[in-house]
């Protein structure tokens, strides 16, 4: 897969700047210039301004995620008190300019020929897409991408190819490496990179969060998931 015309797809950063930095360093190493962000810059971890400002500086191809929406419009996540406690922290530190920028994000876009949403094509923001749902759907574009599940996957159908690049900032597939995807015009590829998990965990502790909110990162799981029996 050559760098020429290759695009990187990132998603679900969730305020985890050390993870974002490692992903962007790898994208730079691959000499990839074009980046698509599939949403959820906000939520969970403490580096909300650093993450937003970095994304703003590298790409205009950004989709709004559900956590971006909650933060921008002062809403609560309907299913997670843990997520809301993290969002409440971010509400106290996000700059006015970054908050206003979040409100400008579209919930749907076609970038470089890729049809992009955060959740699904039924609910752009907040449906956890199961790829087999797409098999009977019709799209004008051959290439589709979404995030939200934090689980990387590439699925090929008769008429199109779907990719979820996984999560930069909170992987949930029992692999604690940050995840992203690259697209060469014909196919997608998932890439994983190490990052300084301890840095993010220590920052969460400094911000007053209990270990419950960040222990999961070292196991590649969502907050509150059982970690017993997982080998690293």
Backbone as numpy.savetxt, mean C-alpha at the origin, in Angstrom:
# Nx Ny Nz CAx CAy CAz Cx Cy Cz
13.59 -8.81 -17.15 12.74 -7.62 -17.15 13.63 -6.38 -17.15
13.65 -5.65 -18.23 14.51 -4.48 -18.35 13.86 -3.26 -17.73
14.67 -2.26 -17.43 14.16 -1.03 -16.82 13.44 -0.15 -17.82
13.74 -0.31 -19.10 13.14 0.55 -20.11 11.62 0.42 -20.09
10.95 1.54 -19.85 9.49 1.61 -19.81 8.87 0.79 -18.68
9.67 0.29 -17.75 9.13 -0.47 -16.63 8.51 0.49 -15.61
7.44 0.02 -14.99 6.70 0.80 -14.00 6.71 0.05 -12.68
6.86 0.75 -11.58 6.73 0.15 -10.26 5.35 0.46 -9.70
4.74 -0.53 -9.05 3.45 -0.35 -8.39 3.64 -0.58 -6.90
3.24 0.42 -6.11 3.34 0.32 -4.66 1.96 0.57 -4.05
1.74 0.02 -2.86 0.43 0.17 -2.23 0.55 -0.04 -0.72
-0.41 0.48 0.02 -0.55 0.20 1.45 0.75 0.48 2.21
1.19 1.71 2.09 2.40 2.18 2.79 2.12 2.35 4.27
0.98 2.91 4.58 0.48 3.01 5.95 1.44 3.70 6.92
2.01 4.81 6.49 2.83 5.60 7.40 4.12 4.95 7.82
4.55 3.93 7.11 5.78 3.20 7.46 6.90 3.68 6.55
7.55 4.76 6.95 8.56 5.37 6.09 9.81 4.51 5.91
10.33 3.83 6.94 11.48 2.96 6.69 11.20 1.91 5.60
9.99 1.36 5.59 9.64 0.40 4.54 9.57 1.07 3.18
8.95 2.24 3.13 8.85 2.98 1.87 10.23 3.33 1.33
11.11 3.77 2.20 12.45 4.15 1.76 13.19 2.95 1.15
13.08 1.78 1.78 13.76 0.61 1.24 13.19 0.20 -0.12
11.87 0.31 -0.26 11.25 -0.01 -1.54 11.71 0.97 -2.62
11.73 2.25 -2.29 12.14 3.26 -3.28 13.62 3.12 -3.62
14.43 2.73 -2.65 15.85 2.48 -2.94 16.00 1.34 -3.94
15.19 0.28 -3.78 15.26 -0.84 -4.71 14.74 -0.44 -6.08
13.67 0.36 -6.11 13.16 0.85 -7.39 14.22 1.68 -8.11
14.95 2.50 -7.36 16.04 3.27 -7.94 17.15 2.36 -8.45
17.47 1.32 -7.67 18.49 0.37 -8.11 18.11 -0.32 -9.41
16.81 -0.51 -9.61 16.32 -1.13 -10.84 16.20 -0.13 -11.99
16.53 1.12 -11.69 16.49 2.20 -12.69 15.08 2.41 -13.25
14.10 2.27 -12.37 12.70 2.49 -12.75 12.32 3.93 -12.40
11.77 4.64 -13.36 11.45 6.05 -13.18 9.97 6.29 -12.88
9.11 5.41 -13.37 7.67 5.63 -13.24 7.09 4.79 -12.11
6.30 5.44 -11.25 5.74 4.77 -10.07 4.26 5.07 -9.98
3.48 4.03 -9.72 2.05 4.15 -9.45 1.81 3.77 -7.99
1.06 4.60 -7.28 0.70 4.30 -5.89 -0.79 3.99 -5.83
-1.11 2.80 -5.32 -2.50 2.34 -5.28 -3.21 2.64 -3.97
-2.68 3.59 -3.21 -3.42 4.10 -2.07 -2.99 3.57 -0.71
-3.62 4.15 0.32 -3.32 3.90 1.72 -1.89 4.29 2.07
-1.58 5.53 1.80 -0.38 6.14 2.35 -0.57 6.31 3.86
-1.80 6.57 4.25 -2.16 6.83 5.64 -2.48 5.55 6.39
-2.62 5.69 7.71 -3.03 4.59 8.57 -1.86 3.90 9.26
-2.10 3.46 10.47 -1.26 2.56 11.26 0.04 3.14 11.82
0.99 3.55 11.01 2.33 3.84 11.53 2.63 5.34 11.49
3.66 5.81 12.20 3.72 7.21 12.61 4.28 8.21 11.60
4.84 7.75 10.50 5.54 8.67 9.60 4.62 9.19 8.49
3.47 9.71 8.87 2.48 10.08 7.86 2.97 11.22 6.98
3.56 12.25 7.55 4.01 13.38 6.72 5.18 12.99 5.83
6.12 12.23 6.38 7.26 11.80 5.58 6.81 10.97 4.37
5.84 10.09 4.60 5.36 9.23 3.50 4.61 10.03 2.45
3.71 10.91 2.89 2.96 11.71 1.93 3.90 12.60 1.12
4.82 13.26 1.79 5.71 14.18 1.09 6.61 13.44 0.11
7.02 12.24 0.48 7.84 11.44 -0.45 7.02 11.05 -1.67
5.82 10.55 -1.47 4.98 10.17 -2.60 4.68 11.36 -3.49
4.39 12.49 -2.90 4.11 13.70 -3.68 5.30 14.10 -4.54
6.49 13.79 -4.09 7.70 14.22 -4.81 8.08 13.28 -5.94
7.51 12.06 -5.96 7.98 11.08 -6.95 6.95 10.72 -8.00
5.66 11.00 -7.76 4.65 10.58 -8.74 3.35 11.37 -8.60
2.67 11.54 -9.73 1.32 12.09 -9.75 0.28 10.98 -9.92
0.75 9.74 -10.07 -0.14 8.59 -10.29 -0.48 7.97 -8.95
-1.45 8.55 -8.26 -1.80 8.12 -6.91 -3.31 7.94 -6.79
-3.72 6.80 -6.26 -5.13 6.49 -6.01 -5.40 6.67 -4.51
-6.61 7.11 -4.16 -6.99 7.22 -2.76 -7.34 5.85 -2.19
-6.80 5.55 -1.00 -7.17 4.34 -0.28 -8.18 4.64 0.81
-8.70 3.61 1.44 -9.71 3.83 2.47 -9.15 4.57 3.68
-7.91 4.27 4.08 -7.31 5.00 5.21 -7.01 6.45 4.83
-6.64 6.69 3.58 -6.46 8.06 3.12 -7.78 8.83 3.24
-8.87 8.16 2.88 -10.20 8.76 2.97 -10.57 9.04 4.43
-10.35 8.06 5.31 -10.68 8.27 6.72 -9.94 9.48 7.28
-8.66 9.58 6.96 -7.85 10.67 7.49 -8.25 12.01 6.87
-8.44 12.02 5.56 -8.74 13.27 4.87 -10.07 13.85 5.32
-11.05 12.99 5.58 -12.40 13.47 5.88 -12.82 13.20 7.32
-11.84 12.94 8.18 -12.08 12.78 9.61 -13.14 11.73 9.91
-12.99 10.58 9.26 -13.90 9.46 9.45 -13.22 8.36 10.25
-14.02 7.43 10.75 -13.49 6.27 11.45 -13.57 5.04 10.57
-12.65 4.12 10.79 -12.72 2.81 10.15 -13.86 2.03 10.82
-14.81 1.50 10.06 -15.98 0.86 10.66 -15.71 -0.49 11.30
-14.53 -1.06 11.14 -14.30 -2.43 11.61 -13.08 -2.59 12.51
-12.37 -1.52 12.85 -11.13 -1.71 13.60 -10.85 -0.55 14.55
-10.96 -0.81 15.86 -10.60 0.20 16.84 -9.10 0.47 16.82
-8.31 -0.55 16.51 -6.86 -0.37 16.44 -6.51 0.62 15.32
-7.12 0.43 14.16 -6.88 1.35 13.05 -7.28 2.76 13.43
-8.38 2.91 14.15 -8.85 4.24 14.52 -7.92 4.92 15.51
-7.33 4.17 16.42 -6.38 4.76 17.36 -5.15 5.27 16.62
-4.71 4.53 15.61 -3.56 4.97 14.81 -3.94 6.20 13.97
-5.12 6.18 13.40 -5.58 7.34 12.62 -5.72 8.57 13.50
-6.19 8.38 14.73 -6.33 9.51 15.65 -4.99 10.16 15.93
-3.94 9.35 16.04 -2.61 9.91 16.19 -2.22 10.70 14.95
-2.42 10.12 13.78 -2.03 10.80 12.54 -2.78 12.12 12.37
-4.01 12.18 12.85 -4.79 13.42 12.75 -4.14 14.55 13.55
-3.39 14.20 14.59 -2.77 15.23 15.41 -1.46 15.74 14.84
-0.86 15.02 13.90 0.46 15.40 13.41 0.49 15.76 11.93
-0.49 15.35 11.15 -0.45 15.62 9.71 -0.53 17.12 9.46
0.24 17.61 8.50 0.21 19.02 8.18 -1.06 19.36 7.39
-1.46 20.60 7.46 -2.66 21.03 6.74 -2.51 20.81 5.24
-1.32 21.11 4.73 -1.08 20.96 3.29 -1.20 19.50 2.87
-0.65 18.59 3.66 -0.74 17.16 3.32 -2.17 16.65 3.44
-2.91 17.17 4.41 -4.31 16.78 4.56 -5.13 17.23 3.35
-4.90 18.44 2.91 -5.60 18.95 1.73 -5.23 18.15 0.49
-3.98 17.75 0.39 -3.54 16.96 -0.76 -4.26 15.62 -0.81
-4.43 14.97 0.35 -5.15 13.70 0.37 -6.54 13.84 -0.23
-7.18 14.97 0.01 -8.53 15.18 -0.50 -8.57 15.32 -2.02
-7.45 15.59 -2.64 -7.43 15.75 -4.10 -7.34 14.41 -4.83
-7.08 13.33 -4.11 -6.83 12.05 -4.76 -8.11 11.45 -5.33
-8.02 10.89 -6.52 -9.14 10.20 -7.15 -9.21 8.76 -6.63
-10.40 8.17 -6.71 -10.59 6.80 -6.25 -10.43 5.78 -7.38
-10.12 6.26 -8.57 -10.01 5.38 -9.73 -9.11 6.08 -10.75
-8.33 5.31 -11.48 -7.50 5.93 -12.50 -6.94 4.91 -13.47
-6.60 5.37 -14.66 -5.90 4.54 -15.64 -4.55 5.20 -15.89
-3.50 4.54 -15.45 -2.15 5.07 -15.54 -1.30 4.13 -16.39
-0.69 4.68 -17.43 0.19 3.88 -18.28 -0.49 2.60 -18.77
-1.79 2.71 -19.05 -2.54 1.57 -19.57 -3.00 0.57 -18.53
-2.75 0.85 -17.24 -3.17 -0.04 -16.16 -4.40 0.54 -15.47
-5.46 -0.23 -15.37 -6.69 0.17 -14.71 -6.51 -0.02 -13.21
-6.54 1.08 -12.45 -6.13 1.05 -11.04 -7.24 1.50 -10.08
-7.42 0.73 -9.02 -8.24 1.11 -7.89 -7.50 0.69 -6.62
-8.04 1.09 -5.48 -7.45 0.60 -4.22 -8.11 -0.70 -3.78
-9.45 -0.70 -3.72 -10.17 -1.87 -3.25 -10.59 -2.81 -4.36
-11.71 -2.50 -5.00 -12.19 -3.33 -6.10 -12.95 -2.45 -7.08
-13.41 -3.05 -8.16 -14.15 -2.28 -9.16 -15.63 -2.20 -8.82
-16.05 -2.86 -7.74 -17.39 -2.67 -7.18 -17.39 -1.56 -6.14
-16.34 -1.51 -5.36 -16.19 -0.51 -4.30 -14.73 -0.07 -4.32
-14.48 1.07 -4.95 -13.11 1.52 -5.19 -12.27 1.58 -3.91
-12.87 1.99 -2.80 -12.11 2.21 -1.58 -11.97 0.98 -0.70
-13.04 0.19 -0.56 -13.08 -0.65 0.63 -13.68 -2.03 0.45
-13.48 -2.66 -0.69 -13.84 -4.06 -0.82 -12.57 -4.90 -0.94
-12.50 -5.98 -0.16 -11.36 -6.87 -0.24 -11.57 -7.82 -1.42
-10.86 -7.56 -2.48 -11.08 -8.26 -3.73 -10.51 -9.67 -3.71
-11.33 -10.63 -4.07 -10.87 -11.99 -4.35 -10.69 -12.10 -5.86
-9.49 -12.35 -6.35 -9.22 -12.27 -7.80 -10.15 -13.09 -8.67
-10.64 -14.24 -8.19 -11.52 -15.05 -9.02 -12.83 -14.34 -9.33
-13.16 -13.33 -8.53 -14.34 -12.52 -8.82 -14.24 -11.86 -10.19
-13.03 -11.65 -10.66 -12.81 -10.92 -11.91 -12.98 -11.78 -13.16
-13.04 -13.10 -13.00 -12.91 -13.97 -14.18 -14.03 -13.79 -15.20
-15.22 -13.35 -14.76 -16.32 -13.14 -15.69 -16.55 -11.67 -16.03
-15.63 -10.81 -15.59 -15.76 -9.38 -15.83 -15.12 -8.98 -17.15
-15.56 -7.85 -17.66 -15.01 -7.31 -18.90 -14.41 -5.93 -18.62
-13.22 -5.71 -19.12 -12.54 -4.43 -18.97 -11.96 -4.02 -20.32
-11.92 -2.72 -20.55 -11.30 -2.22 -21.78 -9.80 -2.40 -21.74
-9.21 -2.35 -20.54 -7.78 -2.47 -20.39 -7.39 -3.94 -20.17
-6.20 -4.30 -20.64 -5.72 -5.66 -20.45 -5.10 -5.86 -19.06
-4.64 -4.75 -18.44 -3.91 -4.86 -17.18 -4.67 -4.15 -16.07
-4.84 -4.84 -14.93 -5.59 -4.34 -13.79 -4.72 -4.41 -12.54
-4.91 -3.45 -11.63 -4.15 -3.49 -10.38 -4.97 -2.89 -9.24
-4.88 -3.51 -8.08 -5.50 -2.97 -6.87 -4.66 -3.38 -5.67
-4.93 -2.77 -4.52 -4.22 -3.07 -3.28 -5.17 -3.58 -2.22
-5.09 -3.00 -1.02 -6.05 -3.14 0.08 -5.95 -4.45 0.86
-5.71 -5.57 0.21 -5.66 -6.84 0.94 -4.32 -7.08 1.63
-3.29 -6.38 1.20 -1.92 -6.55 1.71 -1.33 -7.90 1.31
-1.93 -8.58 0.38 -1.46 -9.89 -0.07 -1.05 -9.79 -1.54
0.23 -9.98 -1.86 0.65 -9.89 -3.25 0.16 -11.07 -4.08
-0.30 -10.76 -5.29 -0.76 -11.83 -6.18 -0.75 -11.33 -7.62
-0.47 -12.23 -8.52 -0.62 -11.98 -9.97 -1.53 -13.08 -10.50
-2.58 -12.69 -11.18 -3.56 -13.66 -11.67 -3.84 -13.38 -13.14
-3.70 -14.41 -13.97 -3.91 -14.25 -15.41 -5.25 -14.86 -15.82
-6.02 -14.08 -16.54 -7.29 -14.52 -17.09 -7.17 -14.55 -18.61
-8.24 -14.94 -19.28 -8.18 -15.03 -20.74 -7.92 -13.69 -21.40
-8.55 -12.64 -20.86 -8.51 -11.34 -21.53 -7.65 -10.30 -20.82
-7.22 -10.58 -19.60 -6.45 -9.57 -18.88 -5.60 -10.21 -17.79
-4.72 -9.39 -17.23 -3.83 -9.81 -16.14 -4.05 -8.88 -14.96
-4.24 -9.46 -13.79 -4.48 -8.69 -12.56 -3.28 -8.81 -11.64
-2.96 -7.69 -10.96 -1.87 -7.69 -9.98 -2.27 -6.93 -8.73
-2.01 -7.53 -7.58 -1.99 -6.82 -6.31 -0.53 -6.84 -5.85
0.11 -5.67 -5.72 1.54 -5.65 -5.40 1.86 -5.97 -3.95
0.82 -6.20 -3.13 1.07 -6.41 -1.71 1.28 -5.09 -1.00
1.71 -5.16 0.23 1.85 -3.97 1.07 3.31 -3.58 1.29
3.58 -2.30 1.10 4.89 -1.76 1.47 5.05 -1.78 2.99
4.04 -1.26 3.70 4.21 -0.95 5.11 3.65 -1.92 6.11
2.79 -2.87 5.67 2.25 -3.84 6.62 1.89 -5.15 5.90
2.90 -5.91 5.46 2.63 -7.20 4.81 1.79 -8.11 5.73
0.92 -8.89 5.09 0.04 -9.77 5.87 0.08 -11.21 5.37
1.15 -11.60 4.69 1.23 -12.95 4.12 2.31 -13.78 4.80
2.61 -13.43 6.07 3.61 -14.13 6.88 5.02 -13.97 6.33
5.21 -12.91 5.56 6.52 -12.52 5.05 6.71 -11.07 5.45
7.68 -10.79 6.32 7.80 -9.44 6.85 8.53 -8.46 5.93
8.95 -8.90 4.77 9.59 -8.00 3.82 8.57 -7.12 3.12
8.93 -5.87 2.90 8.07 -4.95 2.15 7.87 -5.49 0.74
6.68 -5.27 0.20 6.31 -5.85 -1.09 5.93 -4.77 -2.08
6.33 -4.95 -3.33 5.86 -4.09 -4.42 5.92 -4.90 -5.70
5.46 -4.30 -6.80 5.45 -5.00 -8.09 6.09 -4.13 -9.15
6.57 -4.77 -10.19 7.04 -4.05 -11.37 6.30 -4.59 -12.60
6.12 -3.72 -13.57 5.37 -4.03 -14.79 6.21 -3.60 -15.98
6.43 -4.53 -16.94 7.31 -4.23 -18.07 6.56 -3.99 -19.37
5.25 -3.81 -19.28 4.43 -3.60 -20.46 3.73 -4.86 -20.92
4.20 -6.00 -20.42 3.61 -7.29 -20.80 3.19 -8.14 -19.60
3.85 -7.93 -18.48 3.57 -8.77 -17.32 4.02 -8.06 -16.05
3.54 -8.58 -14.92 3.91 -8.07 -13.60 4.87 -9.04 -12.91
5.62 -8.51 -11.96 6.50 -9.33 -11.13 6.50 -8.76 -9.72
6.37 -9.63 -8.71 6.40 -9.21 -7.31 7.85 -9.21 -6.81
8.20 -8.16 -6.06 9.54 -8.05 -5.47 9.41 -7.78 -3.98
10.24 -8.43 -3.18 10.26 -8.22 -1.72 11.61 -7.66 -1.30
11.58 -6.75 -0.33 12.82 -6.16 0.17 12.78 -6.06 1.70
13.93 -6.26 2.31 14.07 -6.05 3.75 14.01 -4.56 4.06
13.57 -4.24 5.27 13.65 -2.86 5.75 13.88 -2.87 7.26
14.12 -1.73 7.83 14.43 -1.62 9.25 13.13 -1.64 10.06
12.64 -2.83 10.34 11.39 -2.98 11.09 11.51 -2.38 12.48
12.66 -2.59 13.11 12.86 -2.11 14.47 12.74 -0.58 14.55
13.17 0.11 13.51 13.08 1.56 13.49 11.62 1.99 13.60
10.76 1.36 12.82 9.33 1.69 12.87 8.74 1.31 14.22
9.14 0.17 14.75 8.62 -0.26 16.04 9.03 0.69 17.17
10.27 1.12 17.15 10.75 2.05 18.19 10.04 3.39 18.09
9.79 3.85 16.88 9.07 5.12 16.69 7.65 5.01 17.21
7.00 3.87 16.96 5.65 3.67 17.49 5.66 3.72 19.02
6.67 3.09 19.62 6.80 3.11 21.08 7.00 4.52 21.59
7.84 5.30 20.91 8.08 6.70 21.30 6.80 7.53 21.22
5.93 7.16 20.28 4.67 7.89 20.10 3.59 7.45 21.07
3.93 6.50 21.95 3.00 6.09 23.00 2.17 4.86 22.69
2.52 4.14 21.63 1.76 2.96 21.27 2.29 1.72 21.98
1.36 0.87 22.42 1.71 -0.40 23.01 2.25 -1.36 21.95
3.01 -2.36 22.39 3.59 -3.34 21.49 2.54 -4.01 20.61
1.33 -4.11 21.07 0.24 -4.72 20.31 0.12 -4.11 18.91
0.43 -2.82 18.77 0.23 -2.11 17.52 1.37 -2.30 16.53
2.49 -2.85 16.96 3.63 -2.94 16.04 4.38 -4.26 16.07
4.09 -5.12 17.02 4.76 -6.42 17.07 4.51 -7.22 15.79
3.33 -7.06 15.23 2.93 -7.82 14.04 3.89 -7.64 12.87
4.57 -6.49 12.80 5.42 -6.21 11.65 6.53 -7.23 11.48
7.08 -7.71 12.59 8.19 -8.65 12.47 7.73 -10.03 11.99
6.41 -10.27 12.00 5.87 -11.56 11.57 5.16 -11.48 10.21
5.03 -10.29 9.65 4.33 -10.14 8.39 2.85 -10.41 8.52
2.23 -9.85 9.56 0.82 -10.07 9.85 0.11 -8.77 10.18
-1.21 -8.80 10.17 -1.98 -7.62 10.56 -1.96 -7.45 12.07
-2.32 -6.28 12.54 -2.36 -6.01 13.97 -3.32 -6.98 14.65
-2.86 -7.57 15.76 -3.70 -8.46 16.53 -3.71 -9.90 16.08
-3.04 -10.21 14.95 -3.02 -11.59 14.46 -2.17 -12.47 15.39
-2.53 -13.74 15.48 -1.79 -14.67 16.31 -0.43 -14.95 15.68
0.61 -14.89 16.48 1.98 -15.08 15.99 2.59 -16.40 16.43
1.88 -17.16 17.25 2.44 -18.42 17.74 2.69 -19.39 16.59
3.83 -20.03 16.62 4.13 -21.06 15.63 4.68 -20.55 14.32
4.84 -19.22 14.18 5.37 -18.67 12.94 6.89 -18.63 13.01
7.56 -19.21 12.06 9.02 -19.24 12.02 9.51 -18.10 11.11
10.50 -17.37 11.60 11.07 -16.27 10.82 12.39 -16.71 10.18
